[in-house]
Amino acid sequence: MRYVTIPVTPLQQNCSLIWCEKTRQAAVIDPGGEIEKILAEVERQGVELAEILLTHAHFDHVGGAVELAKRAGVEIIGPHQADQFLLDALEQQGPAFGFPPIPGFRPDRWLAAGDRIRVGEEELEVLHCPGHSPGHVVFFHRGDQLAFVGDVLFNGAIGRTDLPGGDYPSLIRSIREKLFPLGDAVTFIPGHGPNSTFGAERRTNPFVGDGV
């Protein structure tokens, strides 16, 4: 599976374009905004957008989902249904951070732990990882040892839990019991900032590393 990271919005959220090399079918993970920039990358890579995947329902990760879905004629998949209250509150989320309001919406399909997502001939496993938000999910490509973790874990940090629905103990359990067991060699793409590996975070992360 191939991917490219597209930082979008002034918050520099990591939107990911992923695709199957054989079929050229693609998905966009967390289109937070700047739809023209995302569509330009789709065209540049010569792929066909087939679906939109959401890790969680904060405005900087879903802000462009509805517009992109309409323009590309594709479905919005995810996150877990526990984040519906955040989608309902999108009109309030954006202005609270100095962004325009975003109309609330309901995805075409909710996700749950154990679900599988097909992108061409590639497969992503769905892990439900609450803590940053109740319905946060992570997408894991086992063959490439690659995880798209949204705002659960960062290079040297963890997701914040002071927003509505956040829960610190749940976040720590999600990282230690669901992500780290996938293996130290797994590279992860966070919702913001540079990539890292689960092994590096186990060794050095000051919030959730083995030494904490």
C-alpha positions in Angstrom: 0.0 0.0 0.0 1.2 3.5 -0.8 0.4 6.7 1.0 1.2 10.4 1.1 0.7 12.8 4.0 -1.1 16.1 3.2 -1.0 18.7 6.0 -4.2 20.7 5.9 -5.7 23.8 7.7 -3.7 26.2 9.9 -3.6 23.4 12.5 -1.5 21.3 10.0 -3.6 18.2 10.5 -2.1 15.2 8.8 -4.6 14.1 6.1 -3.5 10.9 4.4 -4.1 9.7 0.9 -3.7 5.9 0.7 -4.0 3.7 -2.3 -3.6 0.2 -3.8 -0.8 0.2 -6.3 -2.4 -2.6 -8.4 -5.9 -1.2 -8.7 -5.1 2.5 -8.2 -8.1 2.7 -5.9 -7.6 5.2 -3.0 -9.0 6.5 0.2 -8.5 9.7 2.1 -8.1 9.5 5.9 -9.2 12.6 7.9 -9.8 15.4 5.3 -9.8 18.3 7.7 -10.1 20.9 5.0 -8.4 22.4 2.0 -10.3 20.2 -0.4 -8.6 21.6 -3.5 -5.2 20.6 -2.1 -6.4 17.1 -1.4 -8.0 16.7 -4.9 -4.9 18.0 -6.5 -2.8 15.3 -4.8 -5.4 12.6 -5.9 -4.9 13.8 -9.5 -1.1 14.1 -9.2 -0.9 10.4 -8.0 -3.2 9.3 -10.7 -5.5 7.4 -8.4 -9.3 7.0 -8.1 -10.8 8.1 -4.8 -13.2 5.4 -3.6 -13.9 6.3 0.1 -13.3 8.7 3.0 -12.2 7.3 6.3 -12.5 9.2 9.6 -10.5 8.4 12.8 -12.6 10.6 15.0 -15.0 13.5 14.9 -13.1 16.6 15.8 -13.5 19.5 13.3 -9.9 19.6 12.2 -10.2 16.0 11.0 -13.6 16.0 9.5 -14.1 19.5 8.3 -13.8 18.7 4.6 -15.4 15.3 4.6 -18.9 16.2 3.4 -17.7 18.5 0.6 -15.1 16.0 -0.5 -17.6 13.2 -0.5 -20.0 15.2 -2.6 -17.4 16.2 -5.2 -15.9 12.8 -5.5 -19.2 10.9 -5.2 -17.9 8.6 -2.4 -19.1 7.5 1.0 -17.9 8.6 4.4 -16.9 5.7 6.6 -16.2 6.0 10.4 -15.6 6.8 13.1 -17.2 4.7 15.8 -20.8 5.7 16.7 -19.7 6.9 20.1 -18.5 10.1 18.4 -21.9 11.1 17.0 -22.3 13.7 19.7 -19.2 15.4 18.4 -20.5 15.4 14.8 -23.7 16.9 16.1 -21.7 19.7 17.7 -19.5 20.6 14.7 -21.1 24.0 14.4 -19.8 24.9 17.8 -16.5 23.1 17.6 -15.0 25.2 14.8 -15.8 28.7 16.2 -14.4 27.7 19.6 -11.0 27.5 17.9 -11.4 30.5 15.6 -12.6 28.5 12.5 -15.9 28.8 10.6 -18.8 26.6 11.7 -19.2 23.2 10.0 -22.6 21.6 9.6 -23.1 18.4 11.5 -23.5 15.2 9.6 -23.8 11.4 10.0 -21.4 9.1 8.1 -22.6 6.6 5.6 -21.2 3.8 7.8 -20.1 3.6 11.4 -17.1 1.5 12.3 -16.5 -0.9 15.2 -13.5 -2.9 16.6 -12.6 -5.8 14.3 -14.1 -4.3 11.1 -12.1 -4.5 7.9 -11.8 -1.8 5.2 -10.8 -2.6 1.7 -8.9 -0.2 -0.5 -8.5 -1.9 -3.8 -6.8 -5.2 -2.9 -5.4 -3.7 0.4 -7.0 -4.3 3.8 -7.1 -2.1 6.9 -8.0 -3.5 10.3 -10.1 -1.2 12.5 -9.2 -0.8 16.2 -11.5 1.1 18.5 -9.1 3.3 20.6 -11.1 5.6 22.9 -9.6 8.2 25.1 -9.0 11.3 23.0 -12.6 10.9 21.9 -15.1 8.1 22.8 -15.4 6.9 19.2 -11.8 7.2 18.0 -10.6 4.4 15.7 -7.2 3.5 14.3 -6.5 2.0 10.9 -3.8 -0.7 10.7 -2.3 -2.2 7.6 -0.7 -5.4 8.9 1.2 -6.3 5.7 3.1 -3.0 5.7 3.2 -2.6 9.5 1.6 0.8 9.2 -0.9 2.5 11.4 -3.0 5.7 11.0 -3.6 6.6 14.6 -5.3 10.0 14.4 -4.9 11.9 17.7 -4.3 8.8 20.0 -0.5 8.9 19.9 2.1 11.3 18.7 5.8 11.4 18.3 6.8 12.1 21.9 3.3 12.9 23.1 -0.2 11.6 23.5 -3.7 12.9 22.6 -5.3 15.5 24.8 -8.1 14.3 27.0 -9.5 17.7 28.2 -12.1 18.0 25.3 -15.7 16.7 25.6 -15.7 12.9 25.9 -11.9 12.7 26.6 -10.7 10.2 29.2 -7.1 9.9 30.2 -7.2 6.3 31.6 -9.0 5.1 28.5 -6.4 6.7 26.3 -3.5 5.1 28.1 -5.2 1.7 27.9 -5.8 2.2 24.2 -2.1 2.9 23.6 -0.7 0.2 25.8 -3.2 -2.6 25.3 -4.2 -2.1 21.6 -1.4 -0.2 19.8 1.9 -1.3 21.4 1.0 -5.0 21.2 1.0 -4.6 17.4 4.8 -4.6 17.6 7.7 -2.2 17.9 8.4 -2.2 14.2 5.0 -0.6 13.3 5.3 2.9 11.9 2.5 5.2 12.7 1.2 8.3 11.1 -0.3 10.6 13.8 -3.0 13.3 13.3 -0.4 16.0 13.7 3.4 16.1 13.4 6.0 13.6 12.3 5.8 9.9 12.1 7.3 7.5 14.6 7.2 3.8 15.6 5.6 2.1 18.5 9.0 0.8 19.6 10.4 4.4 19.7 7.4 5.6 21.8 7.7 2.6 24.1 11.3 3.5 24.8 11.1 7.3 25.0 7.5 8.7 25.2 7.3 10.6 28.5 3.6 10.0 28.9 3.2 6.3 28.0 6.6 4.8 27.6 7.7 1.7 29.4 9.6 3.8 32.0 6.5 5.7 33.1 
